[in-house]
């Protein structure tokens, strides 16, 4: 069950008169900031008919997922279930793991990476920590950027080990669009 479904169920409950407008606002805010399935589940438990429809059971994460990318591109994005362990091999292509909307069913993701002349990119969101202390770098690069000003508690720890040989590994927040960048600038009128 995802966040969008819970939001819809709450709106239906408000439309049926089971929630006041203030209760709806409070629960919608909680749904939009929820980080786990249990945080979403509590929002509909006192609404018996909705709790049955919601069936908020966290999906089971696979133990191991392997990605072997030659000269092409592979990516995981959207609402995919993060496994407990990944083996990622990149020869001359690129692999992108986008965790911004991923379903996190386990608190730790262990990645064994072998990046040769390609690239591995992990796109993070607040609450995701990336540890690359066990990555050996030969003629490539490893870069980890964190979210600025983020005080969100950790919901996922990504532990990366392996080697980068004339390739690159990068963990970073999503890129801002030009409009987001422009709106974030401080304007001064002289």
C-alpha positions in Angstrom: 0.0 0.0 0.0 1.4 3.3 -1.0 1.1 6.8 0.3 -1.3 7.9 -2.6 -3.8 5.1 -1.7 -3.8 6.2 2.0 -4.4 9.8 1.0 -7.3 8.8 -1.2 -8.8 6.6 1.6 -8.6 9.6 4.0 -10.3 11.9 1.5 -13.1 9.3 1.1 -13.5 9.1 4.9 -13.8 12.9 5.1 -16.3 12.9 2.3 -18.3 10.3 4.2 -18.2 12.4 7.3 -15.9 10.1 9.3 -13.2 12.8 9.6 -13.6 16.5 10.3 -11.7 18.9 8.0 -9.1 19.5 10.8 -8.6 15.7 11.3 -8.2 15.3 7.5 -5.6 18.1 7.3 -3.6 16.6 10.2 -3.7 13.1 8.8 -2.9 14.2 5.2 0.2 16.0 6.6 1.2 12.8 8.5 0.7 10.7 5.4 2.8 13.0 3.2 5.7 12.9 5.7 5.4 9.2 6.6 8.7 7.3 6.1 7.5 3.7 6.9 4.5 1.5 6.3 3.7 1.5 10.0 3.4 5.3 10.0 0.9 5.1 7.2 -1.0 2.2 8.8 -1.9 4.1 11.9 -3.7 6.8 9.9 -6.6 4.5 9.0 -6.8 2.0 11.9 -9.6 3.9 13.6 -11.6 3.8 10.4 -12.7 0.1 10.3 -14.0 -0.1 6.8 -10.9 1.8 5.4 -8.4 -0.3 7.5 -9.7 -3.4 5.7 -9.3 -1.8 2.3 -5.9 -0.4 3.1 -4.2 -3.7 4.1 -1.0 -1.9 4.8 1.5 -4.8 4.8 5.0 -3.9 3.9 6.2 -5.8 0.9 8.9 -8.4 1.4 12.3 -7.3 0.2 14.3 -9.8 -1.9 17.4 -11.0 -0.2 19.6 -10.5 -3.3 19.3 -8.6 -6.6 22.0 -8.7 -9.2 22.6 -6.1 -11.9 25.2 -6.8 -14.6 25.5 -4.0 -17.1 27.8 -4.1 -20.1 27.8 -1.1 -22.4 24.1 -0.3 -21.9 22.1 1.4 -19.1 20.1 -0.1 -16.2 18.0 1.8 -13.7 15.6 1.3 -10.9 13.3 4.1 -10.2 9.8 4.9 -9.1 8.2 2.7 -6.4 10.5 -0.3 -6.4 11.2 -2.5 -3.4 14.7 -2.1 -2.1 16.3 -5.5 -1.5 18.6 -6.4 1.4 21.6 -6.9 -0.8 22.7 -6.0 -4.3 25.6 -7.1 -6.5 26.2 -4.4 -9.2 28.7 -5.0 -12.0 29.2 -2.2 -14.5 31.7 -2.7 -17.4 31.3 0.4 -19.5 27.7 1.3 -19.1 25.7 3.1 -16.4 23.5 1.9 -13.5 21.2 4.3 -11.7 19.4 3.4 -8.4 16.9 6.1 -7.6 15.8 5.8 -4.0 13.6 8.9 -3.9 10.3 7.0 -4.2 11.6 3.5 -3.4 9.8 1.3 -0.9 12.2 0.6 2.0 11.4 -2.6 3.7 14.7 -3.2 5.5 16.9 -0.6 7.4 20.1 -1.7 5.6 21.0 -2.2 2.0 24.4 -3.8 1.3 25.8 -3.2 -2.2 28.8 -5.1 -3.6 30.0 -2.9 -6.5 32.4 -3.6 -9.3 32.5 -0.5 -11.5 35.0 -0.6 -14.3 34.8 2.1 -17.0 31.2 2.9 -16.3 29.2 4.7 -13.7 27.0 3.8 -10.7 24.7 6.5 -9.4 22.5 6.3 -6.3 19.9 9.1 -6.0 19.0 9.6 -2.3 16.4 11.4 -0.2 16.6 12.8 3.3 16.9 9.9 5.8 19.2 7.8 3.5 22.9 7.5 4.5 25.5 6.1 2.2 28.8 4.6 3.5 31.6 4.1 1.0 34.4 3.4 3.4 35.0 -0.1 2.0 35.3 0.9 -1.7 38.7 0.6 -3.3 39.4 3.3 -5.9 42.0 2.8 -8.6 41.8 5.4 -11.4 38.2 6.3 -10.9 36.2 8.4 -8.5 33.8 8.1 -5.5 31.7 11.0 -4.4 28.9 11.1 -1.8 26.8 14.3 -1.4 24.3 14.6 1.4 21.1 16.7 1.7 21.8 20.2 3.0 20.1 21.1 6.3 18.4 17.7 6.6 17.5 16.7 10.2 15.5 13.6 9.2 16.3 10.5 11.1 18.0 7.7 9.1 15.5 5.2 7.6 18.0 3.4 5.3 21.8 2.9 5.6 23.4 1.9 2.2 26.7 0.2 2.8 28.8 0.1 -0.4 31.9 -2.1 -0.8 33.9 -3.2 -3.8 36.0 -1.4 -6.3 36.0 1.4 -8.8 38.5 1.1 -11.7 38.5 4.0 -14.1 34.8 4.5 -13.6 32.8 6.5 -11.1 30.5 6.0 -8.2 28.2 8.8 -7.0 25.6 9.1 -4.3 23.6 12.4 -4.4 20.2 14.1 -3.9 18.0 14.5 -6.9 19.0 17.3 -9.2 16.9 20.4 -9.1 15.3 21.7 -12.2 16.1 25.2 -13.4 12.8 26.5 -12.0 13.6 25.0 -8.5 17.1 26.5 -8.6 15.7 29.9 -9.6 13.0 29.9 -6.9 15.7 29.0 -4.3 17.9 32.0 -5.1 17.8 35.0 -2.9 16.7 38.0 -4.8 18.1 41.4 -3.9 16.9 44.7 -5.3 19.5 47.5 -5.2 
